[in-house]
Amino acid sequence: SKDLKGAMEILIEQKRQKLSSVEKLDEHMDFASQLIFAQNRGDLTAENVNQCVLEMMIAAPDTLSVTLFFMLILIAEHPTVEEEMMREIEAVMGKQELQS
């Protein structure tokens, strides 16, 4: 837990440094950026920011897997949608082999 917390602090500091050096902020405004700016305004503490980012990292795999599961079920239940998706993939990818 201590190692993970330390790693989060390093990542947040790297993000903070990147934000301070970008020319256009709007291209880099994600949730972590919003948290960092909230800390800069005094709305959050460094611990709040670290905890929010840590929770996002831990929770993401669970919510992503459930979302993908239901998406695949819905695609399987709607073959016309699956066919449209395959046509779009082929139109975009052409003869290139799909990769993960």
C-alpha positions, 0 to 999 in steps of 0.5 A: 500500500505504501509503495502504491501510494508513493508511485501515485505521488510520483505520477501526480507530480509528473502530471503537475510538471507537464501541466506547468509546461504545456502551451494549451491547457485545454488539450490536457484537461482530464480528471487528474488535471482538474484535481491538481488545479483544485488543489492549487486553488486550495479546494483539495489537499494533496492527500485528497488528490492522491486518494482520488487518483488512487481510487480511479486506478483501482476501480477502473479495471472492475468497471471496465470489465463489467462495461465490456461484458455488457457491451459484448452481450448487446452486440451479440444480441443485435447482429445488424449492429455487429455487422455495421461495426465490422464494416466500419472497422474494415473501412478504417483499418483496410487490410491492416491486421487488428491488434489489441 
